[in-house]
Amino acid sequence: MRFLGIQNCEVEGFGLYQMFRHGAAVGVQFHLEVAADDVERWAGAYDEELRQHGGRLDELLAQTRSCDHELTALAEKLIDNFVRIARNG
């Protein structure tokens, strides 16, 4: 099994391994479609739980925003590759 990560975009406590490949199968352990605005909305709704686990909303949002462009580009690449493979069999 090969683990894939996002360079320079580690979220503390989660590491880089949020995606894996086993043969032709690819699995993701995250919401590929999520952007910084989504994280802000979700984290705001669960701010108390975030604090209980030692997290801070402002830090989480700063980390997310710093990676947003890279995450969007990677999501687009993954989707494009999936569609290309699906079309070509």
Backbone as CSV, one residue per row, in Angstrom:
resi,resn,N_x,N_y,N_z,CA_x,CA_y,CA_z,C_x,C_y,C_z
1,MET,0.840,-1.163,0.000,0.000,0.000,0.000,0.889,1.231,0.000
2,ARG,0.596,2.170,-0.854,1.392,3.385,-0.969,0.606,4.549,-0.371
3,PHE,1.217,5.280,0.555,0.571,6.435,1.149,1.033,7.699,0.446
4,LEU,0.112,8.591,0.225,0.396,9.840,-0.456,0.166,10.994,0.506
5,GLY,0.952,12.028,0.398,0.783,13.173,1.293,0.925,14.488,0.575
6,ILE,0.570,15.533,1.264,0.684,16.892,0.747,1.923,17.496,1.384
7,GLN,2.907,17.838,0.593,4.142,18.368,1.133,3.905,19.747,1.740
8,ASN,4.564,20.003,2.868,4.513,21.295,3.538,3.105,21.706,3.943
9,CYS,2.246,20.750,4.183,0.865,21.077,4.524,0.347,20.118,5.591
10,GLU,1.186,19.813,6.559,0.789,18.880,7.601,-0.093,19.593,8.618
11,VAL,-1.193,18.978,8.963,-2.064,19.497,9.999,-1.741,18.740,11.269
12,GLU,-1.363,19.460,12.309,-0.911,18.835,13.546,-1.926,17.809,14.048
13,GLY,-1.424,16.635,14.356,-2.266,15.580,14.882,-2.843,14.660,13.818
14,PHE,-2.757,15.059,12.554,-3.320,14.243,11.494,-2.266,13.696,10.552
15,GLY,-1.093,14.290,10.540,-0.029,13.817,9.671,-0.320,14.094,8.207
16,LEU,0.482,13.510,7.365,0.359,13.735,5.933,-0.430,12.649,5.220
17,TYR,-0.637,11.520,5.860,-1.194,10.367,5.168,-2.717,10.346,5.234
18,GLN,-3.315,11.120,4.375,-4.766,11.212,4.307,-5.293,10.586,3.014
19,MET,-4.393,9.960,2.260,-4.763,9.366,0.984,-3.901,8.128,0.771
20,PHE,-4.480,7.099,0.187,-3.682,5.902,-0.051,-4.055,5.280,-1.388
21,ARG,-3.153,4.454,-1.863,-3.368,3.721,-3.112,-2.998,2.274,-2.887
22,HIS,-3.844,1.387,-3.352,-3.576,-0.042,-3.288,-3.957,-0.615,-4.647
23,GLY,-2.966,-0.931,-5.459,-3.237,-1.358,-6.832,-3.894,-0.227,-7.598
24,ALA,-5.032,-0.501,-8.193,-5.741,0.520,-8.963,-6.693,1.345,-8.103
25,ALA,-6.854,0.967,-6.840,-7.795,1.673,-5.960,-7.114,2.830,-5.249
26,VAL,-7.831,3.926,-5.139,-7.359,5.092,-4.404,-8.397,5.403,-3.342
27,GLY,-7.946,5.626,-2.121,-8.852,5.977,-1.033,-8.443,7.292,-0.417
28,VAL,-9.419,8.058,-0.009,-9.148,9.324,0.660,-9.845,9.321,2.016
29,GLN,-9.203,9.939,2.976,-9.737,10.021,4.327,-10.095,11.465,4.652
30,PHE,-10.642,12.152,3.688,-10.990,13.556,3.860,-12.040,13.916,2.831
31,HIS,-12.611,15.068,2.980,-13.571,15.568,2.003,-12.801,16.342,0.941
32,LEU,-12.674,15.745,-0.210,-11.905,16.316,-1.312,-12.425,17.690,-1.728
33,GLU,-13.713,17.901,-1.593,-14.347,19.121,-2.078,-14.255,20.295,-1.108
34,VAL,-13.703,20.096,0.067,-13.725,21.114,1.106,-12.717,22.218,0.838
35,ALA,-13.185,23.445,0.992,-12.334,24.633,0.868,-12.271,25.319,2.239
36,ALA,-11.457,26.349,2.341,-11.261,27.043,3.613,-12.577,27.557,4.198
37,ASP,-13.482,28.031,3.361,-14.774,28.519,3.859,-15.578,27.407,4.524
38,ASP,-15.508,26.198,3.969,-16.204,25.054,4.568,-15.621,24.719,5.936
39,VAL,-14.295,24.711,6.017,-13.632,24.410,7.291,-14.007,25.458,8.327
40,GLU,-14.063,26.698,7.916,-14.440,27.763,8.850,-15.856,27.540,9.391
41,ARG,-16.766,27.190,8.525,-18.156,26.942,8.935,-18.229,25.723,9.872
42,TRP,-17.553,24.631,9.499,-17.580,23.416,10.321,-16.906,23.648,11.670
43,ALA,-15.736,24.234,11.635,-14.986,24.445,12.877,-15.738,25.398,13.799
44,GLY,-16.400,26.389,13.226,-17.193,27.302,14.044,-18.333,26.584,14.738
45,ALA,-18.920,25.621,14.069,-20.026,24.850,14.648,-19.540,23.909,15.756
46,TYR,-18.257,23.535,15.708,-17.694,22.594,16.677,-16.539,23.213,17.455
47,ASP,-16.621,24.520,17.681,-15.540,25.246,18.350,-15.250,24.683,19.738
48,GLU,-16.275,24.338,20.496,-16.062,23.810,21.848,-15.292,22.495,21.809
49,GLU,-15.679,21.594,20.901,-14.980,20.324,20.767,-13.539,20.540,20.324
50,LEU,-13.331,21.476,19.434,-11.981,21.799,18.970,-11.120,22.237,20.150
51,ARG,-11.645,23.110,20.987,-10.890,23.581,22.162,-10.644,22.453,23.159
52,GLN,-11.614,21.551,23.320,-11.446,20.424,24.247,-10.274,19.530,23.849
53,HIS,-9.954,19.505,22.562,-8.846,18.684,22.057,-7.587,19.510,21.835
54,GLY,-7.560,20.703,22.422,-6.367,21.540,22.370,-6.213,22.352,21.101
55,GLY,-7.233,22.390,20.268,-7.160,23.162,19.031,-7.676,24.573,19.214
56,ARG,-7.290,25.419,18.298,-7.777,26.800,18.294,-8.304,27.111,16.907
57,LEU,-9.477,27.701,16.867,-10.129,28.004,15.612,-9.257,28.891,14.732
58,ASP,-8.656,29.928,15.294,-7.838,30.834,14.493,-6.638,30.125,13.878
59,GLU,-6.016,29.209,14.627,-4.870,28.458,14.095,-5.297,27.486,13.006
60,LEU,-6.416,26.808,13.226,-6.924,25.873,12.226,-7.251,26.596,10.926
61,LEU,-7.888,27.742,11.037,-8.247,28.498,9.835,-7.010,29.033,9.125
62,ALA,-6.023,29.474,9.876,-4.778,29.953,9.259,-4.080,28.828,8.505
63,GLN,-4.019,27.635,9.116,-3.403,26.480,8.446,-4.178,26.128,7.182
64,THR,-5.490,26.117,7.294,-6.328,25.755,6.148,-6.164,26.757,5.018
65,ARG,-6.204,28.022,5.340,-6.068,29.055,4.297,-4.698,29.001,3.636
66,SER,-3.670,28.662,4.420,-2.324,28.608,3.838,-2.187,27.457,2.844
67,CYS,-3.026,26.434,2.960,-2.975,25.268,2.082,-4.090,25.255,1.042
68,ASP,-5.008,26.190,1.109,-6.216,26.151,0.282,-5.913,26.047,-1.210
69,HIS,-4.996,26.846,-1.703,-4.668,26.828,-3.135,-4.098,25.465,-3.544
70,GLU,-3.185,24.945,-2.733,-2.573,23.644,-3.027,-3.609,22.529,-2.970
71,LEU,-4.494,22.584,-1.981,-5.528,21.554,-1.853,-6.483,21.576,-3.038
72,THR,-6.858,22.764,-3.479,-7.746,22.882,-4.640,-7.079,22.317,-5.885
73,ALA,-5.822,22.644,-6.102,-5.093,22.145,-7.273,-4.983,20.620,-7.236
74,LEU,-4.703,20.060,-6.054,-4.599,18.606,-5.932,-5.949,17.926,-6.136
75,ALA,-7.012,18.528,-5.631,-8.350,17.967,-5.827,-8.704,17.947,-7.306
76,GLU,-8.424,19.036,-8.001,-8.702,19.098,-9.437,-7.896,18.045,-10.197
77,LYS,-6.640,17.878,-9.817,-5.788,16.888,-10.479,-6.311,15.472,-10.234
78,LEU,-6.692,15.174,-9.005,-7.216,13.855,-8.688,-8.503,13.581,-9.461
79,ILE,-9.394,14.536,-9.510,-10.658,14.367,-10.241,-10.396,14.198,-11.733
80,ASP,-9.528,15.030,-12.288,-9.191,14.910,-13.715,-8.613,13.531,-14.028
81,ASN,-7.708,13.062,-13.184,-7.106,11.742,-13.402,-8.133,10.625,-13.261
82,PHE,-9.026,10.745,-12.295,-10.062,9.746,-12.117,-10.957,9.659,-13.359
83,VAL,-11.376,10.816,-13.850,-12.227,10.845,-15.040,-11.488,10.272,-16.243
84,ARG,-10.216,10.625,-16.405,-9.425,10.109,-17.534,-9.323,8.585,-17.471
85,ILE,-9.039,8.052,-16.300,-8.927,6.605,-16.132,-10.277,5.926,-16.356
86,ALA,-11.341,6.524,-15.824,-12.676,5.940,-15.992,-13.093,5.896,-17.458
87,ARG,-12.741,6.925,-18.205,-13.100,6.968,-19.627,-12.290,5.985,-20.457
88,ASN,-11.043,5.800,-20.082,-10.150,4.936,-20.862,-10.151,3.490,-20.389
89,GLY,-10.887,3.220,-19.333,-10.959,1.839,-18.818,-9.769,1.497,-18.111
